[in-house]
């Protein structure tokens, strides 16, 4: 390799993390020779992108646990081997076949895992296989990148002898809003999959317990996929309430900017978190956040300064925060938004994040 030749990186992105990687990969191509591989899974509801930076896009006709996907994985890995890469940056877990193939054909030290879920028990639908598989590759992969300081601490507890680096996401951009939804009320937005660990039930109970005068000045918007008995339960409790809008389905990308730009606060009543996509969307559109006072939020939200925190799983404490925000003056709300914008610019601006990626990648390559 020539002295000034760019280091080679194979970058692998699954459809479910495409929105995380696409703002980063194109910028990093100025510094590295990146071959970007994108895997689109069977049944994905996301629109397949047309992006000139993508080296190869693989569409899987099979579910990830179907053994027939091994042929597709082999084709991808064969292409990667042909390029003699310095490292492989991989966000695709490919349970249960992908990592065993990678480890069989590449030096583990050359593989960087994009670590969105460090604790397998926080996973959306964890089972015995997914728990074992996550631990299997995180205990062997050369390096793991995480997206929050909380996740970095958690990683070192779970995998004390492995290498890990914190590099945050950039804020998530879904384009300019097409339509600001008019409202003379304070709008509280819950966005993303409605799952047990996100404790939407705490938010719903808190909102329903507001007294009539206060609640008449507010709306609760719920946009995210939900199935099972919880879906029927939530829809029943929202029935007949004009100030609750509940859309428990997949949210198309072209609606995201409208929702975040039309809301007053994003509410995240989660009981555990490693990193949060909705939070990074909120930062991009300067939507202040109300969240539980757990580590993953405390590192980003200064209570009363750039957002608000409340006691985890405490309906009454969230009710207190909602009530105060409904009564909040425009002057105070403007102050909160300005502080949130300053924090976002300093921590998650593209320039700052790209610099951190470069420091991590250069260190791994040179070692």
Helices and strands as residue ranges (DSSP letters): E 8-14, G 15-17, H 18-28, E 33-40, E 54-59, H 69-82, E 87-90, H 98-105, G 108-110, E 111-114, G 120-122, H 128-138, E 143-146, H 149-158, E 164-166, E 186-191, G 196-198, H 200-208, H 212-215, E 218-223, H 229-238, E 244-247, H 253-262, E 265-268, H 277-284, E 289-292, H 295-298, E 307-310, H 315-327, H 330-348, H 350-366
